[in-house]
Amino acid sequence: MMTSVNNAEMAGSDSAMIELRKLNKWYGDFHVLRDIDLTVRKGERIVICGPSGSGKSTMIRCINRLEEHQQGDIIINGREMTNDLKDIEQVRMEVGMVFQHFNLFPHLTVLENCTLAPIWVRKQPRKEAEAIAMQYLERVRIPDQADKYPGQLSGGQQQRVAIARSLCMNPQVMLFDEPTSALDPEMIKEVLDVMVELANEGMTMLCVTHEMGFAKTVADRVIFMDEGQIVEENEPESFFNNPQSERTKLFLSQILQH
Amino acid sequence: MSLFDPGMINTEYAADLLSLILQALPVTLSMAGGAMVLSLSLALLLALFRVFEIPVARQLSEFYISFFRGTPLLVQLFMLYYGLPQLIPELKQMTAFHAATLGLGLHFAAYKSEIIRAAITGIDKAQMEAALSVGMTRLQAMRRIVLPQAARIAVPSLMNSFIDLLKSTSLAFTLGVAEIMATAQLEAASSFRFMESYLVLALVYWLLVIVFTELQKIAEKRLGEAY
């Protein structure tokens, strides 16, 4: 757990949005995250890739405490993630998350999906929350679907609503957990386009994805994970053209072959 | 001579009895309504104790459900109305109507809490995660996201339980509540017209259940609008 010395260090590195220090996590006996060290600066775009079971999703789910870690520190925007519920809720307000399966609320309309948290968590007046939600729905290009239910939309549309829902909380960081993996191929682009726009506006982003085109276009750094460890991290250019570890080379050869 | 002669049915008597039963109907309905509200509120609380795994409260909830499902309703009503006042003299002021309503409420809460718990567990965990990820507390997520979806799943079973409760109000006549069963029973005993008495009574219960089944269809349709 964090000490006062760590606090002083934090104050010094104020451009760090997310810091993971010696992060360890186990599921029972299974050591799923091993000594993860990662610093994400404000405005940085990071793509995380790696084989399934490598701990990518678990790592980003630790950042907003959907998973608990057992060892090490997680510091978000100067706030350490402990068992303090107030801290956790505060961090979750600042950290948006987009899930592989969208996880929209099926009993609420698209607009209600977007206004629920602003109204009940941020205590925004309904009218104001709706106006903001409509702005974001326009940005993800589906304002005309505002009164429909999620079940009436395509996968790509649902994922764009999910992005808008997160943005309505005005987050400092966005986490993407394989946002295009559950989509039909022709819908991937519409979601990636929205994500590229978001990146270009300076949003701090951590994105678990195998969309290597996306990584090359927007990522400041690409991180490769295997067996719960960060094996390699580099700028996209060097990462793809000149991978260092054998494990990375093997992985890239397997996903880029076709 | 045939075994069954419809001419034996005295329609005039049946009509008179029906009007007496309808006069007692508010007693039956208010008992059912009161017990429904009580059982539903208590059931939700018991279910949440178990879903959130709150220490002590969870165990108490399990004990409660075990007892009220494990013993007959009639025994519970007798214990409550005849037994408990011997232990706690203040309870002697409790009317039979209140005892019956309370007893029915406590009994059906056990069943309803299992229905509600199953419905909550049936909602994808990802819904709770999505709600937490936008900064909601677990209680807010439960109230705004999980329970509304669980309600849709639970409505048919809850209505089943309510129908059971409505018919079980007939047991209150054993405590001396002047509800519709007691009315029919009293009339049958003095007129010896058992068939007419209980047939009219049965039809009244049946009609009530049909009305509530229609209400259930409306509720299901409204809750299913989004799907």
Chai-1 contact restraints between the chains, C-beta under 6 A:
chainA,res_idxA,chainB,res_idxB,connection_type,confidence,min_distance_angstrom,max_distance_angstrom,comment,restraint_id
A,N64,B,S133,contact,1.0,0.0,6.0,A-B,restraint_1
A,L66,B,E129,contact,1.0,0.0,6.0,A-B,restraint_2
A,E89,B,G135,contact,1.0,0.0,6.0,A-B,restraint_3
A,R92,B,G135,contact,1.0,0.0,6.0,A-B,restraint_4
A,M93,B,G135,contact,1.0,0.0,6.0,A-B,restraint_5
A,M97,B,S133,contact,1.0,0.0,6.0,A-B,restraint_6
A,N103,B,A126,contact,1.0,0.0,6.0,A-B,restraint_7
A,N103,B,A130,contact,1.0,0.0,6.0,A-B,restraint_8
A,F105,B,I145,contact,1.0,0.0,6.0,A-B,restraint_9
A,P106,B,A226,contact,1.0,0.0,6.0,A-B,restraint_10
A,H107,B,P148,contact,1.0,0.0,6.0,A-B,restraint_11
A,H107,B,Q149,contact,1.0,0.0,6.0,A-B,restraint_12
A,H107,B,A226,contact,1.0,0.0,6.0,A-B,restraint_13
A,A117,B,V134,contact,1.0,0.0,6.0,A-B,restraint_14
A,A117,B,G135,contact,1.0,0.0,6.0,A-B,restraint_15
A,W120,B,Q140,contact,1.0,0.0,6.0,A-B,restraint_16
A,V121,B,G135,contact,1.0,0.0,6.0,A-B,restraint_17
A,V121,B,M136,contact,1.0,0.0,6.0,A-B,restraint_18
A,Y149,B,A226,contact,1.0,0.0,6.0,A-B,restraint_19
A,G151,B,Y227,contact,1.0,0.0,6.0,A-B,restraint_20
A,M169,B,V134,contact,1.0,0.0,6.0,A-B,restraint_21
